């Protein structure tokens, strides 16, 4: 089943969860535990990230194929084009096709951290979308959106114009995480004014690890709520879970009340906070099994 078919089959807002390939045996055990715990939630799909320059190519591929084969939910593979040749990308897409993975999140990817010129045959995510489309219409293609503008965009007008063009080629948008619902709604309004109606699911990152989230926010250009981070870091261990969940639920509820078609949850390969969020939001509690 494609992600779009799955979303359409769900009553109410669609929930999805993002994982990343673990680097250690302990991390793999943690991920498997999270996947098992999340089987109680009726998710629309699960996605797996892709390291800069293809640094997690094999681990991403193996994890996506395994999750897709479990037949619990559709699995969506993140794929970046910077640092790859066209032939490398086609080879990976053909491999996904053979293994029943037909949902792709097409991303440009990050340029080299040392400032050197980016390699590869493509520069923009839209070029990767076109490549995936040429592999057959059985692929579902999602793209990323930045409510607070892409960190490399020169201005709002050009950012929204390029985003609308990219979304028009795609089936679905998924946003970078953010902490102010107004940023998401302003983006949706900007896209609507440009005639773009492709659904865009907002990404919600619980403040489970303030240090890690602060680092990721700096990389993505997202505004970081230092007041919330301070509150989480100052709390005793027994109170942290409730603080993190309450903040994430408040943002999620405002997004849903404002008409967001679903939520894309960044769980950092842990399930405890996500399960508490879903319970409070009263969403997706019926298992697909």
C-alpha positions as CSV (number, residue, x, y, z in Angstrom):
1,X,0.0,0.0,0.0
2,X,1.3,3.5,-0.8
3,X,1.6,6.2,1.8
4,X,-1.2,8.2,0.1
5,X,-3.5,5.2,0.1
6,X,-2.8,4.5,3.7
7,X,-3.4,8.2,4.7
8,X,-6.7,8.1,2.8
9,X,-7.8,4.9,4.6
10,X,-7.3,6.5,8.1
11,X,-10.2,8.2,9.7
12,X,-9.0,11.6,11.1
13,X,-5.5,13.0,11.1
14,X,-2.7,10.8,9.9
15,X,0.2,10.0,12.2
16,X,3.7,9.1,11.1
17,X,7.0,8.5,12.9
18,X,10.6,9.1,11.8
19,X,13.5,6.8,12.7
20,X,17.2,7.0,12.1
21,X,19.6,4.1,11.4
22,X,21.3,3.2,14.7
23,X,25.1,3.1,14.8
24,X,25.6,0.6,17.7
25,X,24.2,-2.7,18.9
26,X,22.6,-0.9,21.9
27,X,21.1,1.6,19.5
28,X,19.7,-1.1,17.3
29,X,18.1,-2.8,20.4
30,X,16.6,0.5,21.4
31,X,15.1,1.0,17.9
32,X,13.6,-2.4,17.7
33,X,12.1,-1.9,21.2
34,X,10.5,1.4,19.9
35,X,9.2,-0.2,16.8
36,X,7.5,-3.0,18.8
37,X,6.0,-0.5,21.3
38,X,4.6,1.6,18.5
39,X,2.7,-1.3,17.0
40,X,-0.2,-0.3,19.2
41,X,-0.6,3.0,17.2
42,X,-2.4,3.1,13.8
43,X,0.4,4.9,11.9
44,X,0.1,6.1,8.3
45,X,3.8,5.4,7.7
46,X,7.2,5.2,9.2
47,X,10.2,6.9,7.6
48,X,14.0,6.4,7.9
49,X,16.6,9.1,7.6
50,X,19.6,9.2,5.2
51,X,23.0,10.5,6.3
52,X,24.7,13.4,4.7
53,X,26.4,12.4,1.4
54,X,24.9,8.9,1.7
55,X,26.9,8.1,4.9
56,X,24.1,5.8,6.1
57,X,23.1,4.5,2.7
58,X,23.4,0.8,3.4
59,X,22.0,1.0,7.0
60,X,19.1,3.1,5.8
61,X,18.4,0.7,2.9
62,X,18.5,-2.4,5.1
63,X,16.3,-0.8,7.8
64,X,13.7,0.4,5.3
65,X,13.5,-2.9,3.6
66,X,13.1,-4.7,6.9
67,X,10.4,-2.4,8.1
68,X,8.5,-2.6,4.8
69,X,8.7,-6.4,5.0
70,X,7.1,-6.4,8.5
71,X,3.9,-5.4,6.8
72,X,2.8,-3.3,9.7
73,X,3.0,0.1,8.0
74,X,4.3,1.5,4.7
75,X,8.0,2.4,5.1
76,X,9.3,5.6,3.5
77,X,13.0,5.9,2.6
78,X,14.7,9.3,2.8
79,X,17.0,9.8,-0.1
80,X,19.4,12.7,-0.9
81,X,20.9,13.6,-4.2
82,X,23.9,15.8,-3.3
83,X,27.0,13.6,-3.4
84,X,25.5,11.0,-5.6
85,X,25.6,10.3,-9.3
86,X,22.5,9.6,-11.3
87,X,23.5,6.0,-11.8
88,X,23.9,5.5,-8.0
89,X,20.5,6.9,-7.3
90,X,18.9,4.8,-10.0
91,X,20.6,1.7,-8.7
92,X,19.2,2.3,-5.2
93,X,15.7,3.1,-6.5
94,X,15.8,-0.1,-8.5
95,X,16.8,-2.0,-5.4
96,X,14.0,-0.5,-3.4
97,X,11.6,-1.4,-6.2
98,X,12.7,-5.1,-6.1
99,X,12.2,-5.1,-2.4
100,X,8.7,-3.6,-2.4
101,X,9.7,-0.1,-1.1
102,X,7.8,2.4,-3.1
103,X,7.7,5.5,-0.9
104,X,10.5,8.0,-1.1
105,X,11.2,11.3,0.7
106,X,13.2,13.1,-1.9
107,X,15.8,15.6,-0.4
108,X,18.6,17.7,-1.8
109,X,20.8,16.9,1.3
110,X,23.4,19.0,3.0
111,X,26.5,20.3,1.2
112,X,29.9,19.3,2.6
113,X,30.5,20.6,6.2
114,X,34.0,21.8,5.3
115,X,32.6,24.3,2.7
116,X,34.0,22.4,-0.3
117,X,31.9,22.2,-3.5
118,X,29.1,19.6,-3.4
119,X,29.6,16.6,-5.7
120,X,27.1,14.6,-7.6
121,X,24.9,15.0,-10.7
122,X,22.1,16.8,-9.0
123,X,21.7,19.9,-6.8
124,X,18.1,20.3,-6.0
125,X,15.4,18.0,-4.6
126,X,13.2,18.7,-7.5
127,X,15.7,17.0,-9.8
128,X,15.5,13.9,-7.6
129,X,11.7,14.0,-7.7
130,X,11.9,14.0,-11.5
131,X,14.3,11.0,-11.4
132,X,12.0,9.0,-9.1
133,X,9.0,9.8,-11.3
134,X,10.8,8.4,-14.2
135,X,11.2,5.0,-12.4
136,X,7.4,4.5,-12.6
137,X,4.2,5.9,-11.2
138,X,4.1,3.1,-8.6
139,X,6.4,5.3,-6.5
140,X,5.0,7.8,-4.0
141,X,7.1,10.9,-3.6
142,X,7.2,13.2,-0.6
143,X,9.4,16.3,-0.2
144,X,10.5,18.4,2.7
145,X,9.2,21.8,3.7
146,X,10.7,24.4,6.0
147,X,8.0,26.5,7.8
148,X,10.7,29.1,8.8
149,X,12.3,29.0,5.3
150,X,15.0,26.8,4.1
151,X,18.3,27.8,5.7
152,X,19.8,28.5,2.2
153,X,16.9,30.5,0.8
154,X,17.7,34.1,0.0
155,X,14.2,35.4,0.9
156,X,10.7,34.3,1.7
157,X,9.3,34.9,-1.8
158,X,11.8,32.7,-3.6
159,X,11.6,30.1,-0.9
160,X,7.9,29.8,-1.2
161,X,7.9,29.8,-5.0
162,X,10.5,27.0,-5.1
163,X,8.6,25.1,-2.4
164,X,5.3,25.4,-4.3
165,X,7.0,24.2,-7.5
166,X,8.5,21.2,-5.7
167,X,5.3,20.3,-3.9
168,X,3.4,20.4,-7.2
169,X,5.6,17.6,-8.5
170,X,5.0,15.5,-5.4
171,X,2.3,13.6,-3.5
172,X,3.0,14.9,0.0
173,X,5.1,17.3,2.0
174,X,6.6,16.8,5.4
175,X,8.0,19.7,7.4
176,X,11.2,20.2,9.3
177,X,10.4,20.4,13.0
178,X,9.4,23.8,14.5
179,X,8.0,25.1,17.7
180,X,5.5,27.9,16.8
181,X,2.4,26.8,15.0
182,X,2.0,30.2,13.4
183,X,5.1,29.4,11.3
184,X,3.3,26.4,9.8
185,X,0.1,28.2,9.2
186,X,1.8,31.1,7.5
187,X,3.6,28.7,5.2
188,X,0.3,27.0,4.3
189,X,-1.2,30.4,3.5
190,X,1.8,31.4,1.4
191,X,1.5,28.1,-0.6
192,X,-2.3,28.5,-1.0
193,X,-1.8,32.0,-2.5
194,X,0.6,30.4,-5.0
195,X,-2.1,27.9,-6.0
196,X,-0.4,24.9,-4.2
197,X,-2.7,22.5,-2.4
198,X,-0.5,19.5,-1.9
199,X,-1.0,18.4,1.7
200,X,1.9,19.2,4.0
201,X,2.2,17.3,7.3
202,X,3.8,19.3,10.1
203,X,6.8,17.8,11.9
204,X,6.8,17.8,15.7
205,X,10.0,17.2,17.7
206,X,9.5,16.6,21.4
207,X,12.1,18.3,23.6
208,X,13.4,14.9,24.9
209,X,17.1,15.9,24.5
210,X,17.5,19.7,24.5
211,X,21.2,19.5,23.6
212,X,20.6,17.4,20.5
213,X,17.5,19.3,19.4
214,X,19.3,22.6,19.8
215,X,22.1,21.3,17.5
216,X,19.6,20.1,14.9
217,X,17.6,23.4,15.1
218,X,20.8,25.3,14.4
219,X,21.5,23.2,11.3
220,X,18.0,23.5,9.9
221,X,17.5,27.2,10.7
222,X,14.6,26.5,13.1
223,X,14.0,28.9,16.1
224,X,14.9,27.1,19.3
225,X,12.7,27.6,22.4
226,X,15.4,28.2,25.1
227,X,12.7,28.7,27.7
228,X,11.3,25.2,27.2
229,X,14.8,23.7,27.1
230,X,15.7,25.4,30.3
231,X,12.5,24.1,31.9
232,X,13.3,20.5,30.8
233,X,16.9,20.7,31.9
234,X,16.1,22.1,35.3
235,X,13.4,19.5,36.1
236,X,14.1,16.4,38.1
237,X,14.1,13.2,36.1
238,X,10.7,12.1,37.3
239,X,9.1,15.4,36.0
240,X,10.8,15.7,32.6
241,X,8.6,13.3,30.8
242,X,5.4,15.2,31.6
243,X,7.0,18.5,30.7
244,X,8.2,17.2,27.3
245,X,4.9,15.6,26.5
246,X,2.7,18.5,27.6
247,X,4.7,20.9,25.4
248,X,4.6,18.6,22.3
249,X,0.9,17.9,22.8
250,X,0.1,21.6,23.1
251,X,1.8,22.3,19.8
252,X,0.2,19.3,18.1
253,X,-3.3,20.1,19.3
254,X,-3.0,23.6,18.0
255,X,-1.8,22.3,14.6
256,X,-4.7,19.8,14.4
257,X,-7.3,22.4,15.5
258,X,-6.0,24.7,12.8
259,X,-6.6,22.1,10.1
260,X,-3.2,20.2,9.7
261,X,-3.9,16.9,7.9
262,X,-1.7,14.9,10.3
263,X,1.5,14.9,12.4
264,X,4.9,13.7,11.6
265,X,6.6,12.8,14.9
266,X,10.3,12.9,15.5
267,X,10.8,10.3,18.2
268,X,14.6,9.9,18.2
269,X,14.2,6.1,18.1
270,X,12.2,6.1,21.4
271,X,8.6,5.4,21.9
272,X,7.7,6.5,25.4
273,X,7.0,10.2,24.7
274,X,5.2,9.4,21.4
275,X,2.9,6.9,23.1
276,X,2.0,9.5,25.8
277,X,1.4,12.1,23.2
278,X,-0.9,9.9,21.2
279,X,-2.8,9.0,24.3
280,X,-3.4,12.6,25.3
281,X,-4.3,13.6,21.7
282,X,-6.6,10.5,21.5
283,X,-5.4,9.6,18.0
284,X,-4.3,6.4,16.3
285,X,-4.9,4.1,19.2
286,X,-6.4,1.3,17.2
287,X,-3.8,-1.2,16.0
288,X,-3.8,-2.0,12.3
289,X,-3.5,-5.7,13.2
